[in-house]
Amino acid sequence: MSLRHLSLILAVCCAPLLAQDSTPPTVSTAELGFAYHVPAGWDVIDAQSTLPIVKQRQLEKAKTEEEKKEIACIQIPISARRGDPPSFLAVIALPLICFGQVLTEKDLPGFAQGSSEGPRQIFDFGDPVSSTYSLGSHHMWIERAKGNPKGHPEMAYTLEVACGLLKESAVCWMTVARDEPSLKVFESTAVTLDNDFFAELVPATAFEKKPAS
């Protein structure tokens, strides 16, 4: 499966989060197989409403039917920001029935990379650290990197992306956190995956080294 064009559209879609106005969410996450509520103290912003314009621009550049399918299917059902200078979070989902291709856990690193391309257009991040962890029967891929907005080395941020493969969709939860409290709130917020409830999206042990098999 090629995620090249998916990475491109995520780059274009996620970058405008920095300038969105606060509006209600527009997509039901239940149809995608998960539930994740914006944490208290975060202001909801609407990235989903910008997708039709962005998708149309990318469709005009698409060279294959596969690329067009990738562009048509991506969704950003949740996005929010907190504080000043702000932290950001977003959920990026690829509905599998729409995409029409089989995904496996091996595809998660590529999907995670595509999901973080938007912030990387605006921020300089160092070498990422990646790991895997489990939420029940769901195997999650996670990546974290430190960085700062381009031209502002004095402003420290943390990029973190956690991705999982559900029955109905592939989903990435992403934050660009300005401070440790914002990162911890993102990680500690409860999530439901395929009707299974978990008290934290990212457990404290997520980045611990796994014993050699």
C-alpha positions as CSV (number, residue, x, y, z in Angstrom):
1,M,0.0,0.0,0.0
2,S,1.3,3.5,-0.9
3,L,0.9,6.2,1.7
4,R,2.8,8.8,-0.3
5,H,-0.2,10.8,-1.2
6,L,-1.9,10.3,2.1
7,S,1.1,11.9,3.7
8,L,0.8,14.9,1.4
9,I,-2.9,15.5,2.2
10,L,-2.3,15.1,5.9
11,A,0.5,17.7,5.6
12,V,-1.9,20.2,4.0
13,C,-4.8,19.4,6.2
14,C,-3.1,19.4,9.6
15,A,-1.1,22.6,9.2
16,P,-4.2,24.9,9.1
17,L,-5.0,23.8,12.7
18,L,-2.8,26.6,13.9
19,A,-5.3,29.2,12.5
20,Q,-8.8,27.6,13.0
21,D,-11.5,29.3,15.0
22,S,-13.4,27.4,17.7
23,T,-16.4,25.5,16.4
24,P,-18.2,22.3,17.3
25,P,-16.9,18.9,16.0
26,T,-18.6,17.7,12.8
27,V,-17.9,14.0,12.6
28,S,-19.2,11.1,14.6
29,T,-16.3,9.0,15.9
30,A,-18.6,6.1,16.7
31,E,-18.8,5.4,13.0
32,L,-15.0,5.1,12.9
33,G,-15.0,2.6,15.8
34,F,-13.6,4.8,18.7
35,A,-14.4,7.4,21.2
36,Y,-12.0,10.1,22.5
37,H,-13.3,13.3,24.0
38,V,-11.5,16.6,23.9
39,P,-9.9,17.1,27.4
40,A,-11.3,19.7,29.7
41,G,-9.6,23.1,29.2
42,W,-9.0,22.5,25.5
43,D,-10.9,24.6,22.8
44,V,-12.4,22.5,20.0
45,I,-11.5,23.6,16.5
46,D,-12.9,22.4,13.2
47,A,-10.3,20.9,10.8
48,Q,-12.9,18.7,9.1
49,S,-14.6,21.7,7.4
50,T,-11.4,22.6,5.6
51,L,-11.1,19.1,4.1
52,P,-13.3,19.6,1.0
53,I,-11.2,22.5,-0.3
54,V,-7.9,20.8,0.4
55,K,-9.1,17.5,-1.1
56,Q,-10.2,19.2,-4.3
57,R,-6.7,20.8,-4.7
58,Q,-5.0,17.4,-4.1
59,L,-7.4,15.6,-6.5
60,E,-6.4,17.9,-9.2
61,K,-2.8,16.7,-8.7
62,A,-3.5,13.0,-8.3
63,K,-2.1,10.8,-11.0
64,T,-3.7,7.4,-10.1
65,E,-7.1,6.1,-8.9
66,E,-5.4,4.9,-5.8
67,E,-4.2,8.3,-4.9
68,K,-7.7,9.7,-5.5
69,K,-9.2,7.1,-3.2
70,E,-6.7,7.9,-0.4
71,I,-7.5,11.6,-0.7
72,A,-11.3,11.1,-0.7
73,C,-11.3,8.9,2.5
74,I,-9.2,10.8,5.1
75,Q,-11.0,12.5,8.0
76,I,-10.0,14.7,10.9
77,P,-12.9,14.2,13.3
78,I,-11.3,15.8,16.4
79,S,-9.0,18.8,16.7
80,A,-8.4,21.2,19.6
81,R,-5.9,23.7,21.1
82,R,-5.0,24.8,24.6
83,G,-3.1,27.7,26.1
84,D,-1.0,30.6,24.8
85,P,1.4,29.8,23.3
86,P,-0.9,27.0,22.3
87,S,-0.7,23.2,22.3
88,F,-2.6,21.3,19.6
89,L,-4.2,17.9,19.3
90,A,-5.9,16.1,16.4
91,V,-7.3,12.7,15.5
92,I,-6.7,11.6,11.9
93,A,-8.8,8.6,10.7
94,L,-8.9,6.5,7.5
95,P,-12.2,4.6,7.2
96,L,-11.3,1.2,5.9
97,I,-14.6,0.6,4.0
98,C,-13.9,3.8,2.1
99,F,-10.3,3.1,1.5
100,G,-11.0,-0.4,0.2
101,Q,-7.6,-1.9,1.0
102,V,-6.4,-4.2,3.6
103,L,-4.2,-2.6,6.3
104,T,-2.0,-4.5,8.8
105,E,-0.1,-3.4,11.9
106,K,3.0,-3.1,9.7
107,D,1.3,-0.1,8.0
108,L,1.0,1.8,11.2
109,P,4.5,3.4,11.2
110,G,3.8,4.8,7.7
111,F,0.4,6.1,8.7
112,A,2.0,7.7,11.8
113,Q,4.6,9.4,9.6
114,G,1.9,10.7,7.3
115,S,-0.1,12.1,10.2
116,S,2.9,14.1,11.6
117,E,3.9,15.7,8.2
118,G,1.6,18.7,8.8
119,P,3.3,19.9,12.0
120,R,6.7,19.2,10.5
121,Q,6.0,21.9,7.9
122,I,5.8,24.4,10.7
123,F,8.1,22.9,13.4
124,D,11.7,21.6,13.4
125,F,11.7,18.3,15.3
126,G,14.7,16.2,16.3
127,D,15.1,12.5,15.8
128,P,12.0,10.7,16.9
129,V,11.8,7.9,19.4
130,S,9.3,5.1,18.6
131,S,7.8,2.2,20.5
132,T,4.8,-0.1,20.6
133,Y,2.3,-0.9,23.3
134,S,-1.0,-2.6,23.7
135,L,-4.5,-1.5,24.7
136,G,-6.2,-4.8,25.2
137,S,-6.1,-6.6,21.8
138,H,-5.1,-3.5,20.0
139,H,-1.5,-3.0,19.2
140,M,-0.5,0.6,19.1
141,W,2.5,2.4,17.4
142,I,3.8,5.5,19.1
143,E,6.4,8.1,18.2
144,R,7.7,11.2,20.1
145,A,10.1,14.0,19.1
146,K,11.3,17.2,20.6
147,G,11.4,20.4,18.6
148,N,10.4,24.1,18.2
149,P,8.6,26.3,15.7
150,K,10.8,27.2,12.7
151,G,12.8,30.3,13.6
152,H,11.9,30.1,17.3
153,P,14.4,27.8,19.0
154,E,13.5,29.3,22.4
155,M,10.0,27.7,22.2
156,A,10.1,24.0,23.2
157,Y,7.4,21.6,21.9
158,T,6.8,17.9,21.9
159,L,5.3,16.0,19.0
160,E,3.6,12.7,19.9
161,V,1.7,10.4,17.6
162,A,-0.1,7.2,18.6
163,C,-1.8,5.0,16.0
164,G,-3.9,1.9,16.0
165,L,-5.8,-0.3,13.6
166,L,-9.5,-0.7,14.5
167,K,-12.2,-2.8,12.8
168,E,-13.6,0.2,10.9
169,S,-10.6,2.5,10.5
170,A,-6.9,3.2,11.0
171,V,-6.6,6.1,13.5
172,C,-3.8,8.3,14.8
173,W,-4.0,10.6,17.8
174,M,-1.5,13.4,17.6
175,T,-0.4,16.3,19.8
176,V,2.1,19.1,19.4
177,A,2.4,20.0,23.1
178,R,3.8,23.2,24.4
179,D,4.4,22.0,27.9
180,E,4.5,18.8,30.0
181,P,0.9,19.2,31.4
182,S,-0.6,19.4,27.9
183,L,1.3,16.2,26.9
184,K,0.2,14.4,30.0
185,V,-3.4,15.4,29.5
186,F,-3.3,14.1,26.0
187,E,-1.8,10.8,27.1
188,S,-4.0,10.3,30.1
189,T,-7.4,11.0,28.4
190,A,-9.6,7.9,28.2
191,V,-10.3,6.2,24.9
192,T,-12.7,3.5,23.6
193,L,-11.5,1.3,20.8
194,D,-14.0,-1.1,19.2
195,N,-16.3,-0.8,22.3
196,D,-13.3,-1.6,24.7
197,F,-12.7,1.2,27.3
198,F,-9.2,2.2,28.4
199,A,-8.5,4.7,31.1
200,E,-5.5,6.2,29.2
201,L,-4.7,6.6,25.6
202,V,-1.0,6.3,26.3
203,P,0.1,4.3,29.4
204,A,3.1,5.5,31.4
205,T,5.0,2.3,30.2
206,A,4.5,3.0,26.5
207,F,8.2,4.0,25.9
208,E,9.8,1.4,28.2
209,K,12.1,-1.0,26.4
210,K,10.6,-4.3,25.6
211,P,12.4,-7.5,26.7
212,A,14.2,-9.3,23.9
213,S,12.1,-12.3,22.6
